[in-house]
Amino acid sequence: MSVETVRAFFAAHAPDIAIVELDASTATVEMAAKGHGVAPAQIAKTLSLRIKDRTFLIVTAGDARLNNRKVKDVLGGKPRMLGQDEVVALTGHPVGGVCPFGLATPLPVYCDVSLKEFDEVVPAAGSTNSALRISPERLATLVNAEWVDVCDRA
């Protein structure tokens, strides 16, 4: 179960961070914001993408949208979203629970600067009803993410 791989990741790297599991699904930004009592923008959504032969994750504010021109300028090509089966195979997490922690396959992680607006963000934690609270800086440090500016805010 992928929430278990996320638990193991935090046990090894940040044992002070707790995973919160809700009874209801938090698979969409809106559902997660409601479930965790935060603004949709404060949900840190993780996008699984490919450019040519490179697969990677981008973590963005919940209300941010990829800007293809910015992505091309920063990462060298037009991004393509991965299909559901590919997401599960590469990350070990189901769509709606994807996060940069406890990945099945090591993948490069980028954090969009849209996250920096917040003291605390709420990314998923490996299932469609789990999440955690973390500062954007600590999130980026824990997953060795590179900060990029590839999104526009809604």
Secondary structure as the mmCIF struct_conf table of DSSP 4:
data_model
#
loop_
_struct_conf.conf_type_id
_struct_conf.id
_struct_conf.beg_label_comp_id
_struct_conf.beg_label_asym_id
_struct_conf.beg_label_seq_id
_struct_conf.end_label_comp_id
_struct_conf.end_label_asym_id
_struct_conf.end_label_seq_id
HELX_RH_AL_P HELX_RH_AL_P1 SER A 2 HIS A 13
TURN_TY1_P TURN_TY1_P1 PRO A 15 ASP A 16
HELX_LH_PP_P HELX_LH_PP_P1 ILE A 17 ALA A 18
STRN STRN1 ILE A 19 GLU A 21
BEND BEND1 ASP A 23 ALA A 24
BEND BEND2 THR A 28 THR A 28
HELX_RH_AL_P HELX_RH_AL_P2 VAL A 29 HIS A 36
TURN_TY1_P TURN_TY1_P2 GLY A 37 GLY A 37
BEND BEND3 VAL A 38 VAL A 38
HELX_RH_3T_P HELX_RH_3T_P1 PRO A 40 GLN A 42
STRN STRN2 ILE A 43 ILE A 51
TURN_TY1_P TURN_TY1_P3 LYS A 52 ASP A 53
STRN STRN3 ARG A 54 ALA A 61
TURN_TY1_P TURN_TY1_P4 GLY A 62 ASP A 63
STRN STRN4 ALA A 64 LEU A 66
HELX_RH_AL_P HELX_RH_AL_P3 ASN A 68 LEU A 75
BEND BEND4 GLY A 76 GLY A 77
STRN STRN5 ARG A 80 MET A 81
HELX_LH_PP_P HELX_LH_PP_P2 LEU A 82 GLY A 83
HELX_RH_AL_P HELX_RH_AL_P4 GLN A 84 THR A 91
BEND BEND5 GLY A 92 HIS A 93
TURN_TY1_P TURN_TY1_P5 VAL A 95 GLY A 96
BEND BEND6 GLY A 97 GLY A 97
BEND BEND7 PRO A 100 GLY A 102
BEND BEND8 ALA A 104 THR A 105
STRN STRN6 VAL A 109 ASP A 112
HELX_RH_3T_P HELX_RH_3T_P2 VAL A 113 GLU A 117
BEND BEND9 ASP A 119 ASP A 119
STRN STRN7 VAL A 121 VAL A 121
STRN STRN8 VAL A 122 PRO A 123
STRN STRN9 ALA A 124 ALA A 124
BEND BEND10 GLY A 126 SER A 127
TURN_TY1_P TURN_TY1_P6 THR A 128 ASN A 129
STRN STRN10 SER A 130 LEU A 132
STRN STRN11 ILE A 134 ILE A 134
HELX_RH_AL_P HELX_RH_AL_P5 PRO A 136 LEU A 142
TURN_TY1_P TURN_TY1_P7 VAL A 143 ASN A 144
HELX_LH_PP_P HELX_LH_PP_P3 ALA A 145 ALA A 145
STRN STRN12 GLU A 146 VAL A 148
STRN STRN13 CYS A 151 ARG A 153
#
